[in-house]
Amino acid sequence: MQDFATLIADKPQVIETVFISDLHLADTPATNDLEQAFLALLDNLATLPNLRQLFILGDWFETWLGDDVAETDTPKTWLNPIINKLQILTNNSCQIYIMHGNRDFLIGEKFCQKFGGKLIQEPFYLTLNNQKIRLEHGDALCTDDKKYQIFRKIIQNPITKKILLALPIKKREQIAKDLRQKSKTDNAKKSMQIMDVNEIAVKKALKNADILIHGHTHRPYEHLLENGKKRLVLGDWRMDKKEVNAVIAVGYDKGIELLTFTKIK
């Protein structure tokens, strides 16, 4: 496996768009390597002369309890290097788009404004190389998991969000902890099939698009579908003993492809 700079060595001039998801960053020693890998990727992206768009398609953070939390001393110190490098991309005329995931759906405009980012709602459409691309986090496609879909509808309702953000930070932290534990317990009882996307949901999503790009499932793959359509699944950022591995997508003059890169510790 190669690092990102090596992977793109033969095509830095043509990369215009990059898609990533499921970094699950957190202010903990356990995820420090993920943060360093992300910062290294941002350094690499800053060298691309024609990069115009970076899409982060959800679960950028393991948990996001509100933009006000990011203003407290410890998170602010941890987040500053990330914000600074994203600002460099913005200054280089690269627009950064942020989409909510199931873990960081409380990210707001206030935080995105720190680096010139734009918060986008799913599904989000764009056109690359005369192909219509549909972007989403991916959890809404897992329609076989009916209990989760009910929970998702409730927890991501604007009224629920408003109530959550009005709670004291300590209370939000406890709720997030309880929800994570419940999610682990529930997922342990579910089949892998239930937690993957539903074929009918995918067909509906591609009705008015040529390519569907999403994350969430942690099952990176390029699915070739009927009528020449595609579903590109981005990977989660994974740590092992010596390296961080990630699967992202890049868009350039010949289309969009998945790239697997590694960051050695």
RAZI-V367171 format. One record per helix or strand. SS is the DSSP state (A for helix, B for strand). FROM is the first residue (numbers start at 1). LEN is the number of residues. Records with the same first field share a line. If there is no record, write none. Layout:
# RAZI-V367171
SS=FROM-LEN / FROM-LEN
This chain:
# RAZI-V367171
B=2-1 / 17-4 / 25-1 / 53-5 / 61-1 / 95-5 / 118-3 / 124-5 / 131-5 / 211-4 / 221-4 / 230-4 / 238-2 / 243-10 / 255-10
A=4-4 / 29-17 / 69-3 / 73-19 / 109-7 / 139-3 / 146-10 / 158-9 / 169-20 / 199-7 / 226-3
